Amino acid sequence: MKPTHGTIEFFRFLPVLVIAALLMAGCSDPAEGDRDPVALGSDLNFAGLELRSVLLVTSGQDEPARVLGTIINTTATDIELVLADSDEQVPVRIPANGNREFDQSPVILNSAPEAPGARADLTVSVKGQETIINVPIQNGTFDQYQPYIPSASP
């Protein structure tokens, strides 16, 4: 049985359809429907704590800066840590086997040590031990940080 003219044309056109479909699939943005914020902060494991995606959000250098991220206490006892920059110390209590999410529980530093786009060292102190975490400083360029920018001091 000899194939019909329509069948021959279909099979000639089929590779073009397959290639077009593959090219179109490659043009879609995989993150288009995914609006979860990008984790841009720094991580650190220290003294029974896990610091995750820690960063500062501010409108500018020397303006108030809010700490964002999460600190997880992996121990069976409450831990009080101190976050410090070059001119200020802020105590933060983390419950036993719990966490502190800074988007829900604000911690504000009086002034950002550097401009947005830079990085800054924060000292983390727990029970006489201390270490440094180098964190990025963000502003409202990324929409997800806009609500967290603290207002300027009067």
URLINZI-V351144 format. One record per pair of residues at least 24 apart in sequence whose ideal C-beta (glycine too) atoms are under 6 Angstrom apart, sorted by the first residue. I is the first residue (numbers start at 1). J is the second residue. Records with the same first field share a line. If there is no record, write none. Layout:
I: J + J
This chain:
37: 144
40: 136
41: 69
42: 133 + 135
44: 133
46: 124 + 131
47: 126 + 129
48: 74 + 75
49: 73
54: 135
55: 135 + 136 + 138
56: 112 + 135 + 137
57: 138 + 145 + 148 + 149
58: 112
59: 149
61: 112 + 114 + 115
62: 111
63: 112 + 152
64: 108 + 150 + 153
65: 109 + 112
66: 108 + 148 + 150
67: 102 + 107
68: 102 + 148
69: 102
70: 99 + 101
71: 100
72: 99
73: 98
81: 124 + 126
82: 125
83: 122
84: 123
85: 109 + 113 + 122
86: 113
108: 150
112: 137
